[in-house]
Amino acid sequence: MLKWALIFFVISLIAGFFGFSGISAATATIARVLFGIALVIFLIFLILALMAGNAVL
């Protein structure tokens, strides 16, 4: 998911460089949403791993 967020971010930068502000804003929003989802999934798995580690000990 982070890979797709990076791809959309690069597309946003290229579109912004060439003056396509609408496409740039849209892809930046998509990249921001994908990064947020990846961050939430990471935090959920981190909490689950910490709880599983405490259960083993």
N, CA, C and O atoms as a Maestro MAE file, in Angstrom:
{
 s_m_m2io_version
 :::
 2.0.0
}

f_m_ct {
 s_m_title
 :::
 protein
 m_atom[228] {
  # First column is atom index #
  i_m_mmod_type
  r_m_x_coord
  r_m_y_coord
  r_m_z_coord
  i_m_residue_number
  s_m_chain_name
  s_m_pdb_residue_name
  s_m_pdb_atom_name
  i_m_atomic_number
  :::
  1 25 0.816 -1.179 0.000 1 A "MET " " N  " 7
  2 3 0.000 0.000 0.000 1 A "MET " " CA " 6
  3 2 0.870 1.258 0.000 1 A "MET " " C  " 6
  4 15 0.531 2.261 -0.628 1 A "MET " " O  " 8
  5 25 1.983 1.189 0.705 2 A "LEU " " N  " 7
  6 3 2.888 2.335 0.693 2 A "LEU " " CA " 6
  7 2 3.488 2.542 -0.694 2 A "LEU " " C  " 6
  8 15 3.787 3.667 -1.093 2 A "LEU " " O  " 8
  9 25 3.658 1.452 -1.414 3 A "LYS " " N  " 7
  10 3 4.173 1.547 -2.781 3 A "LYS " " CA " 6
  11 2 3.213 2.355 -3.650 3 A "LYS " " C  " 6
  12 15 3.642 3.220 -4.414 3 A "LYS " " O  " 8
  13 25 1.914 2.075 -3.534 4 A "TRP " " N  " 7
  14 3 0.926 2.818 -4.313 4 A "TRP " " CA " 6
  15 2 0.853 4.272 -3.879 4 A "TRP " " C  " 6
  16 15 0.680 5.162 -4.712 4 A "TRP " " O  " 8
  17 25 0.983 4.521 -2.580 5 A "ALA " " N  " 7
  18 3 0.984 5.901 -2.102 5 A "ALA " " CA " 6
  19 2 2.166 6.666 -2.693 5 A "ALA " " C  " 6
  20 15 2.027 7.825 -3.083 5 A "ALA " " O  " 8
  21 25 3.318 6.023 -2.758 6 A "LEU " " N  " 7
  22 3 4.499 6.664 -3.348 6 A "LEU " " CA " 6
  23 2 4.312 6.904 -4.846 6 A "LEU " " C  " 6
  24 15 4.717 7.944 -5.364 6 A "LEU " " O  " 8
  25 25 3.703 5.950 -5.536 7 A "ILE " " N  " 7
  26 3 3.460 6.113 -6.969 7 A "ILE " " CA " 6
  27 2 2.528 7.294 -7.221 7 A "ILE " " C  " 6
  28 15 2.790 8.110 -8.104 7 A "ILE " " O  " 8
  29 25 1.446 7.394 -6.457 8 A "PHE " " N  " 7
  30 3 0.526 8.509 -6.636 8 A "PHE " " CA " 6
  31 2 1.182 9.833 -6.254 8 A "PHE " " C  " 6
  32 15 0.885 10.866 -6.855 8 A "PHE " " O  " 8
  33 25 2.055 9.814 -5.280 9 A "PHE " " N  " 7
  34 3 2.766 11.037 -4.900 9 A "PHE " " CA " 6
  35 2 3.678 11.505 -6.034 9 A "PHE " " C  " 6
  36 15 3.735 12.696 -6.340 9 A "PHE " " O  " 8
  37 25 4.379 10.578 -6.646 10 A "VAL " " N  " 7
  38 3 5.260 10.932 -7.768 10 A "VAL " " CA " 6
  39 2 4.436 11.449 -8.953 10 A "VAL " " C  " 6
  40 15 4.823 12.422 -9.599 10 A "VAL " " O  " 8
  41 25 3.307 10.804 -9.238 11 A "ILE " " N  " 7
  42 3 2.431 11.290 -10.311 11 A "ILE " " CA " 6
  43 2 1.949 12.698 -9.995 11 A "ILE " " C  " 6
  44 15 1.871 13.547 -10.884 11 A "ILE " " O  " 8
  45 25 1.626 12.945 -8.732 12 A "SER " " N  " 7
  46 3 1.181 14.278 -8.318 12 A "SER " " CA " 6
  47 2 2.274 15.316 -8.539 12 A "SER " " C  " 6
  48 15 2.000 16.415 -9.021 12 A "SER " " O  " 8
  49 25 3.505 14.973 -8.190 13 A "LEU " " N  " 7
  50 3 4.603 15.915 -8.398 13 A "LEU " " CA " 6
  51 2 4.837 16.202 -9.876 13 A "LEU " " C  " 6
  52 15 5.057 17.350 -10.263 13 A "LEU " " O  " 8
  53 25 4.791 15.161 -10.698 14 A "ILE " " N  " 7
  54 3 5.000 15.344 -12.136 14 A "ILE " " CA " 6
  55 2 3.862 16.167 -12.743 14 A "ILE " " C  " 6
  56 15 4.106 17.063 -13.551 14 A "ILE " " O  " 8
  57 25 2.624 15.866 -12.355 15 A "ALA " " N  " 7
  58 3 1.485 16.620 -12.882 15 A "ALA " " CA " 6
  59 2 1.545 18.077 -12.434 15 A "ALA " " C  " 6
  60 15 1.225 18.979 -13.208 15 A "ALA " " O  " 8
  61 25 1.950 18.309 -11.203 16 A "GLY " " N  " 7
  62 3 2.091 19.682 -10.721 16 A "GLY " " CA " 6
  63 2 3.183 20.431 -11.453 16 A "GLY " " C  " 6
  64 15 3.051 21.627 -11.717 16 A "GLY " " O  " 8
  65 25 4.250 19.745 -11.780 17 A "PHE " " N  " 7
  66 3 5.357 20.370 -12.500 17 A "PHE " " CA " 6
  67 2 4.922 20.822 -13.894 17 A "PHE " " C  " 6
  68 15 5.330 21.881 -14.372 17 A "PHE " " O  " 8
  69 25 4.081 19.994 -14.543 18 A "PHE " " N  " 7
  70 3 3.633 20.328 -15.886 18 A "PHE " " CA " 6
  71 2 2.386 21.216 -15.903 18 A "PHE " " C  " 6
  72 15 1.901 21.566 -16.979 18 A "PHE " " O  " 8
  73 25 1.861 21.586 -14.736 19 A "GLY " " N  " 7
  74 3 0.753 22.526 -14.680 19 A "GLY " " CA " 6
  75 2 -0.629 21.918 -14.623 19 A "GLY " " C  " 6
  76 15 -1.617 22.645 -14.729 19 A "GLY " " O  " 8
  77 25 -0.734 20.629 -14.461 20 A "PHE " " N  " 7
  78 3 -2.044 19.989 -14.339 20 A "PHE " " CA " 6
  79 2 -2.451 19.986 -12.864 20 A "PHE " " C  " 6
  80 15 -2.304 18.978 -12.174 20 A "PHE " " O  " 8
  81 25 -2.961 21.115 -12.393 21 A "SER " " N  " 7
  82 3 -3.223 21.258 -10.955 21 A "SER " " CA " 6
  83 2 -4.373 20.369 -10.483 21 A "SER " " C  " 6
  84 15 -4.345 19.883 -9.352 21 A "SER " " O  " 8
  85 25 -5.381 20.149 -11.326 22 A "GLY " " N  " 7
  86 3 -6.493 19.287 -10.922 22 A "GLY " " CA " 6
  87 2 -6.062 17.852 -10.719 22 A "GLY " " C  " 6
  88 15 -6.426 17.219 -9.728 22 A "GLY " " O  " 8
  89 25 -5.289 17.341 -11.655 23 A "ILE " " N  " 7
  90 3 -4.785 15.968 -11.547 23 A "ILE " " CA " 6
  91 2 -3.822 15.864 -10.375 23 A "ILE " " C  " 6
  92 15 -3.814 14.868 -9.653 23 A "ILE " " O  " 8
  93 25 -3.021 16.887 -10.195 24 A "SER " " N  " 7
  94 3 -2.056 16.895 -9.099 24 A "SER " " CA " 6
  95 2 -2.758 16.845 -7.749 24 A "SER " " C  " 6
  96 15 -2.350 16.094 -6.862 24 A "SER " " O  " 8
  97 25 -3.802 17.632 -7.589 25 A "ALA " " N  " 7
  98 3 -4.539 17.644 -6.318 25 A "ALA " " CA " 6
  99 2 -5.232 16.309 -6.064 25 A "ALA " " C  " 6
  100 15 -5.250 15.817 -4.936 25 A "ALA " " O  " 8
  101 25 -5.798 15.731 -7.110 26 A "ALA " " N  " 7
  102 3 -6.497 14.453 -6.960 26 A "ALA " " CA " 6
  103 2 -5.535 13.333 -6.565 26 A "ALA " " C  " 6
  104 15 -5.822 12.553 -5.657 26 A "ALA " " O  " 8
  105 25 -4.405 13.258 -7.246 27 A "THR " " N  " 7
  106 3 -3.458 12.187 -6.923 27 A "THR " " CA " 6
  107 2 -2.804 12.407 -5.561 27 A "THR " " C  " 6
  108 15 -2.467 11.445 -4.872 27 A "THR " " O  " 8
  109 25 -2.625 13.665 -5.173 28 A "ALA " " N  " 7
  110 3 -2.083 13.932 -3.831 28 A "ALA " " CA " 6
  111 2 -3.066 13.481 -2.758 28 A "ALA " " C  " 6
  112 15 -2.660 12.954 -1.722 28 A "ALA " " O  " 8
  113 25 -4.349 13.685 -3.002 29 A "THR " " N  " 7
  114 3 -5.365 13.231 -2.051 29 A "THR " " CA " 6
  115 2 -5.388 11.709 -1.958 29 A "THR " " C  " 6
  116 15 -5.481 11.150 -0.865 29 A "THR " " O  " 8
  117 25 -5.304 11.046 -3.098 30 A "ILE " " N  " 7
  118 3 -5.276 9.578 -3.104 30 A "ILE " " CA " 6
  119 2 -4.049 9.078 -2.353 30 A "ILE " " C  " 6
  120 15 -4.147 8.135 -1.568 30 A "ILE " " O  " 8
  121 25 -2.904 9.695 -2.582 31 A "ALA " " N  " 7
  122 3 -1.678 9.292 -1.890 31 A "ALA " " CA " 6
  123 2 -1.813 9.491 -0.389 31 A "ALA " " C  " 6
  124 15 -1.365 8.650 0.391 31 A "ALA " " O  " 8
  125 25 -2.425 10.595 0.020 32 A "ARG " " N  " 7
  126 3 -2.601 10.888 1.451 32 A "ARG " " CA " 6
  127 2 -3.522 9.860 2.107 32 A "ARG " " C  " 6
  128 15 -3.258 9.413 3.223 32 A "ARG " " O  " 8
  129 25 -4.600 9.485 1.421 33 A "VAL " " N  " 7
  130 3 -5.538 8.498 1.954 33 A "VAL " " CA " 6
  131 2 -4.870 7.129 2.065 33 A "VAL " " C  " 6
  132 15 -5.008 6.451 3.083 33 A "VAL " " O  " 8
  133 25 -4.151 6.722 1.026 34 A "LEU " " N  " 7
  134 3 -3.474 5.422 1.071 34 A "LEU " " CA " 6
  135 2 -2.429 5.374 2.180 34 A "LEU " " C  " 6
  136 15 -2.278 4.351 2.847 34 A "LEU " " O  " 8
  137 25 -1.704 6.478 2.379 35 A "PHE " " N  " 7
  138 3 -0.722 6.501 3.451 35 A "PHE " " CA " 6
  139 2 -1.414 6.413 4.812 35 A "PHE " " C  " 6
  140 15 -0.925 5.729 5.711 35 A "PHE " " O  " 8
  141 25 -2.529 7.090 4.966 36 A "GLY " " N  " 7
  142 3 -3.279 7.025 6.223 36 A "GLY " " CA " 6
  143 2 -3.773 5.620 6.517 36 A "GLY " " C  " 6
  144 15 -3.688 5.153 7.653 36 A "GLY " " O  " 8
  145 25 -4.288 4.945 5.498 37 A "ILE " " N  " 7
  146 3 -4.757 3.566 5.679 37 A "ILE " " CA " 6
  147 2 -3.591 2.655 6.054 37 A "ILE " " C  " 6
  148 15 -3.723 1.814 6.943 37 A "ILE " " O  " 8
  149 25 -2.457 2.815 5.384 38 A "ALA " " N  " 7
  150 3 -1.279 1.995 5.705 38 A "ALA " " CA " 6
  151 2 -0.817 2.254 7.129 38 A "ALA " " C  " 6
  152 15 -0.411 1.324 7.826 38 A "ALA " " O  " 8
  153 25 -0.874 3.504 7.571 39 A "LEU " " N  " 7
  154 3 -0.469 3.842 8.936 39 A "LEU " " CA " 6
  155 2 -1.400 3.205 9.964 39 A "LEU " " C  " 6
  156 15 -0.940 2.692 10.984 39 A "LEU " " O  " 8
  157 25 -2.690 3.234 9.704 40 A "VAL " " N  " 7
  158 3 -3.657 2.614 10.620 40 A "VAL " " CA " 6
  159 2 -3.439 1.108 10.691 40 A "VAL " " C  " 6
  160 15 -3.464 0.531 11.777 40 A "VAL " " O  " 8
  161 25 -3.226 0.467 9.544 41 A "ILE " " N  " 7
  162 3 -2.981 -0.980 9.532 41 A "ILE " " CA " 6
  163 2 -1.697 -1.311 10.291 41 A "ILE " " C  " 6
  164 15 -1.648 -2.292 11.033 41 A "ILE " " O  " 8
  165 25 -0.655 -0.492 10.105 42 A "PHE " " N  " 7
  166 3 0.591 -0.707 10.836 42 A "PHE " " CA " 6
  167 2 0.369 -0.620 12.342 42 A "PHE " " C  " 6
  168 15 0.865 -1.458 13.094 42 A "PHE " " O  " 8
  169 25 -0.376 0.392 12.782 43 A "LEU " " N  " 7
  170 3 -0.615 0.553 14.220 43 A "LEU " " CA " 6
  171 2 -1.433 -0.601 14.787 43 A "LEU " " C  " 6
  172 15 -1.178 -1.043 15.907 43 A "LEU " " O  " 8
  173 25 -2.408 -1.093 14.034 44 A "ILE " " N  " 7
  174 3 -3.207 -2.236 14.494 44 A "ILE " " CA " 6
  175 2 -2.320 -3.463 14.655 44 A "ILE " " C  " 6
  176 15 -2.399 -4.154 15.670 44 A "ILE " " O  " 8
  177 25 -1.480 -3.741 13.667 45 A "PHE " " N  " 7
  178 3 -0.594 -4.900 13.771 45 A "PHE " " CA " 6
  179 2 0.442 -4.731 14.877 45 A "PHE " " C  " 6
  180 15 0.823 -5.711 15.516 45 A "PHE " " O  " 8
  181 25 0.902 -3.509 15.114 46 A "LEU " " N  " 7
  182 3 1.845 -3.261 16.205 46 A "LEU " " CA " 6
  183 2 1.207 -3.555 17.551 46 A "LEU " " C  " 6
  184 15 1.828 -4.188 18.405 46 A "LEU " " O  " 8
  185 25 -0.018 -3.107 17.750 47 A "ILE " " N  " 7
  186 3 -0.725 -3.364 19.003 47 A "ILE " " CA " 6
  187 2 -0.982 -4.856 19.185 47 A "ILE " " C  " 6
  188 15 -0.816 -5.393 20.280 47 A "ILE " " O  " 8
  189 25 -1.388 -5.522 18.103 48 A "LEU " " N  " 7
  190 3 -1.615 -6.975 18.184 48 A "LEU " " CA " 6
  191 2 -0.331 -7.735 18.500 48 A "LEU " " C  " 6
  192 15 -0.358 -8.705 19.256 48 A "LEU " " O  " 8
  193 25 0.791 -7.303 17.928 49 A "ALA " " N  " 7
  194 3 2.059 -7.967 18.201 49 A "ALA " " CA " 6
  195 2 2.489 -7.754 19.653 49 A "ALA " " C  " 6
  196 15 2.999 -8.673 20.294 49 A "ALA " " O  " 8
  197 25 2.286 -6.556 20.162 50 A "LEU " " N  " 7
  198 3 2.643 -6.305 21.560 50 A "LEU " " CA " 6
  199 2 1.778 -7.103 22.515 50 A "LEU " " C  " 6
  200 15 2.264 -7.604 23.529 50 A "LEU " " O  " 8
  201 25 0.484 -7.225 22.193 51 A "MET " " N  " 7
  202 3 -0.393 -8.019 23.052 51 A "MET " " CA " 6
  203 2 -0.035 -9.501 22.976 51 A "MET " " C  " 6
  204 15 -0.082 -10.195 23.992 51 A "MET " " O  " 8
  205 25 0.319 -9.996 21.798 52 A "ALA " " N  " 7
  206 3 0.705 -11.398 21.655 52 A "ALA " " CA " 6
  207 2 2.028 -11.664 22.375 52 A "ALA " " C  " 6
  208 15 2.212 -12.738 22.947 52 A "ALA " " O  " 8
  209 25 2.935 -10.715 22.353 53 A "GLY " " N  " 7
  210 3 4.200 -10.872 23.045 53 A "GLY " " CA " 6
  211 2 4.018 -10.955 24.551 53 A "GLY " " C  " 6
  212 15 4.711 -11.720 25.222 53 A "GLY " " O  " 8
  213 25 3.095 -10.176 25.080 54 A "ASN " " N  " 7
  214 3 2.822 -10.223 26.519 54 A "ASN " " CA " 6
  215 2 2.131 -11.515 26.899 54 A "ASN " " C  " 6
  216 15 2.330 -12.006 28.010 54 A "ASN " " O  " 8
  217 25 1.318 -12.089 26.007 55 A "ALA " " N  " 7
  218 3 0.614 -13.332 26.310 55 A "ALA " " CA " 6
  219 2 1.599 -14.505 26.371 55 A "ALA " " C  " 6
  220 15 1.380 -15.441 27.140 55 A "ALA " " O  " 8
  221 25 2.654 -14.478 25.595 56 A "VAL " " N  " 7
  222 3 3.631 -15.557 25.585 56 A "VAL " " CA " 6
  223 2 4.448 -15.544 26.864 56 A "VAL " " C  " 6
  224 15 4.757 -16.595 27.425 56 A "VAL " " O  " 8
  225 25 4.795 -14.349 27.323 57 A "LEU " " N  " 7
  226 3 5.602 -14.246 28.534 57 A "LEU " " CA " 6
  227 2 4.739 -14.543 29.721 57 A "LEU " " C  " 6
  228 15 5.218 -14.514 30.854 57 A "LEU " " O  " 8
  :::
 }
 m_bond[227] {
  # First column is bond index #
  i_m_from
  i_m_to
  i_m_order
  :::
  1 1 2 1
  2 2 3 1
  3 3 4 2
  4 3 5 1
  5 5 6 1
  6 6 7 1
  7 7 8 2
  8 7 9 1
  9 9 10 1
  10 10 11 1
  11 11 12 2
  12 11 13 1
  13 13 14 1
  14 14 15 1
  15 15 16 2
  16 15 17 1
  17 17 18 1
  18 18 19 1
  19 19 20 2
  20 19 21 1
  21 21 22 1
  22 22 23 1
  23 23 24 2
  24 23 25 1
  25 25 26 1
  26 26 27 1
  27 27 28 2
  28 27 29 1
  29 29 30 1
  30 30 31 1
  31 31 32 2
  32 31 33 1
  33 33 34 1
  34 34 35 1
  35 35 36 2
  36 35 37 1
  37 37 38 1
  38 38 39 1
  39 39 40 2
  40 39 41 1
  41 41 42 1
  42 42 43 1
  43 43 44 2
  44 43 45 1
  45 45 46 1
  46 46 47 1
  47 47 48 2
  48 47 49 1
  49 49 50 1
  50 50 51 1
  51 51 52 2
  52 51 53 1
  53 53 54 1
  54 54 55 1
  55 55 56 2
  56 55 57 1
  57 57 58 1
  58 58 59 1
  59 59 60 2
  60 59 61 1
  61 61 62 1
  62 62 63 1
  63 63 64 2
  64 63 65 1
  65 65 66 1
  66 66 67 1
  67 67 68 2
  68 67 69 1
  69 69 70 1
  70 70 71 1
  71 71 72 2
  72 71 73 1
  73 73 74 1
  74 74 75 1
  75 75 76 2
  76 75 77 1
  77 77 78 1
  78 78 79 1
  79 79 80 2
  80 79 81 1
  81 81 82 1
  82 82 83 1
  83 83 84 2
  84 83 85 1
  85 85 86 1
  86 86 87 1
  87 87 88 2
  88 87 89 1
  89 89 90 1
  90 90 91 1
  91 91 92 2
  92 91 93 1
  93 93 94 1
  94 94 95 1
  95 95 96 2
  96 95 97 1
  97 97 98 1
  98 98 99 1
  99 99 100 2
  100 99 101 1
  101 101 102 1
  102 102 103 1
  103 103 104 2
  104 103 105 1
  105 105 106 1
  106 106 107 1
  107 107 108 2
  108 107 109 1
  109 109 110 1
  110 110 111 1
  111 111 112 2
  112 111 113 1
  113 113 114 1
  114 114 115 1
  115 115 116 2
  116 115 117 1
  117 117 118 1
  118 118 119 1
  119 119 120 2
  120 119 121 1
  121 121 122 1
  122 122 123 1
  123 123 124 2
  124 123 125 1
  125 125 126 1
  126 126 127 1
  127 127 128 2
  128 127 129 1
  129 129 130 1
  130 130 131 1
  131 131 132 2
  132 131 133 1
  133 133 134 1
  134 134 135 1
  135 135 136 2
  136 135 137 1
  137 137 138 1
  138 138 139 1
  139 139 140 2
  140 139 141 1
  141 141 142 1
  142 142 143 1
  143 143 144 2
  144 143 145 1
  145 145 146 1
  146 146 147 1
  147 147 148 2
  148 147 149 1
  149 149 150 1
  150 150 151 1
  151 151 152 2
  152 151 153 1
  153 153 154 1
  154 154 155 1
  155 155 156 2
  156 155 157 1
  157 157 158 1
  158 158 159 1
  159 159 160 2
  160 159 161 1
  161 161 162 1
  162 162 163 1
  163 163 164 2
  164 163 165 1
  165 165 166 1
  166 166 167 1
  167 167 168 2
  168 167 169 1
  169 169 170 1
  170 170 171 1
  171 171 172 2
  172 171 173 1
  173 173 174 1
  174 174 175 1
  175 175 176 2
  176 175 177 1
  177 177 178 1
  178 178 179 1
  179 179 180 2
  180 179 181 1
  181 181 182 1
  182 182 183 1
  183 183 184 2
  184 183 185 1
  185 185 186 1
  186 186 187 1
  187 187 188 2
  188 187 189 1
  189 189 190 1
  190 190 191 1
  191 191 192 2
  192 191 193 1
  193 193 194 1
  194 194 195 1
  195 195 196 2
  196 195 197 1
  197 197 198 1
  198 198 199 1
  199 199 200 2
  200 199 201 1
  201 201 202 1
  202 202 203 1
  203 203 204 2
  204 203 205 1
  205 205 206 1
  206 206 207 1
  207 207 208 2
  208 207 209 1
  209 209 210 1
  210 210 211 1
  211 211 212 2
  212 211 213 1
  213 213 214 1
  214 214 215 1
  215 215 216 2
  216 215 217 1
  217 217 218 1
  218 218 219 1
  219 219 220 2
  220 219 221 1
  221 221 222 1
  222 222 223 1
  223 223 224 2
  224 223 225 1
  225 225 226 1
  226 226 227 1
  227 227 228 2
  :::
 }
}
